[in-house]
């Protein structure tokens, strides 16, 4: 019997409205509604990311939670809200835009995978990766039988088994890279193994997912699935044969240091869309084509970096959160009802964690990895994140996963990723696991013939010439224990830092610059390579990829691991053409101050006025005058010791100037003020200077002078006589009351009173300044007080005002 009921179909949404004044509701039109949806998504996910930052959770956690909250699990329980903000008619536009963003994100994921590094993966990482896939995949297949017998009755068995296996065995490579960078584990043994194993795992998971998608069309003949699989394989084979030649040709036409032509960027992005179209026509998924294109782009040179820079911000920041909302709108936690459903959630979560962790730990132990490191690897490899959601959404769209199974799997992915960071922080502390005898923490030492180790930090290539010339003068005669340099590139880890950058830097970490096999040698590589061969000084690079808030931890930890005697930091300002200093970036000032407070060794801050000029001066051409100012105290003894080390170089003349407070020259009103310091300190200074004078008598390159002073003006006048020096080396906090008078209006308290005098516009000199602080366990008194926030807030405000002008 026919029904007389009529079904009213709502008209499709118009793109734009005519405005509220003409009676149009913006929520009934596609573009304004989409803008409102995007704004809500961005606001909520950013707030959640801020709230989760103290827990050091990756941003993907905030985005998954935000998507679930906006869906029917939380806010979507209010039907008025759901139909107003996310009406069914708008979901097609939202899903299309989200999948377009996801397509380009998968292209970026492919860019982060280097096929060369996969071929070079060691047996240890390969074995761990295979164990991390096979055991959870088998357990996932086992769990699928339980789910099919309870809440997933009626689904096709073959595709469901494969989807469950892939969902439980996958490791999210981009999320893992972010977690390792946040926890400062990228350059550890655990970090390197985890990244290599995750890369292998990622490729294997995508292959298995392609197979699952090919088999998921249950309403057709098995020959259809075979044709889908063969066509997909043929497409990938064609891309592997043709695309590398084209991309390499483009990469050769994009040299380092020059902007990449826009036509190459547009052509590549168009190729990504075309590849996505082809794989979608084949019946796999548009994401696979984009991923394959990303893998085939060469990782060397400026081309790959330019693609990341052009695409990443808008994709990761704007479009990708929409995918999490699209996924969240399909996730209804309310469907998990009753003891059976919650029991299945526990079962799936336990199965996922046990399979991944147990399989990884077992094989790691067989590869002779220590138990704590093996357990850490297990939890790291258990990271899910975005890639897991992609698998689940494809399964739901194909009808393989129903609402309840989908919700259970989303909560499992959220839980396994959330627990990674806190558990790894609790069980793995590399500093405690590799404690070595750290004896020489200062330049001043009783055994001068021992090796000197220095950790020299730089922000950019601007710092390189002066730092290399400083290395040259620091190597002494080269006949003793020698000089070993660790050159650390300080790089900010921002929200937009891609895994390709982190992986590339981690891969080269701890290896000599000149041993790089890549052909794209940059200026830093060439400069250190040349200095190594000319001077025979041992140089090893390392990289700190951190937020500015915790970059000092990387520096201090590296100094402790390398057993450095001194850390050299560049000043946070650079000299302009007119001779005045301009702030490079205020964040570097905070890094310097925190390093001074927490360093495990001595610290020097180098104020660069062009020591030696814009290029490296060879040893035979070095002709510098270094002036060391000595007032007394720990820092001044360290500065003079460093000056004596420099004086061992044949091209260095050292002027050692000791200031002695002459009571006859002091006004009566200041007599009480200059009485300071204990007898122990005075004895230490005298003993040190007695030994130093013996050295002067045997070394004609050192000139020692004692000057009596009675006021700060006397000190300034004496220092000004040496303004034609190439380098001043001074202690940060001299123990002299007369010097303290300089500090009343200190522009940069971290440089100390004399340092501020030497960088002031009133003191005319072209000499660079090295401000040294000696390690002494724990800072106290003025040394500590000068590093506190309140002492620099006013000057920072002045600097910001100057910068704005």
Beta strands, then each sheet from edge to edge (+ up, - down):
strand 1: 452-458
strand 2: 483-492
strand 3: 538-546
strand 4: 566-570
strand 5: 573-575
strand 6: 581-583
strand 7: 602-607
strand 8: 624-630
strand 9: 652-661
strand 10: 702-709
strand 11: 727-731
strand 12: 768-773
sheet 1: 3+ 2+ 1+ 4+ 7+ 12- 11- 8- 9- 10-
sheet 2: 5+ 6-
end
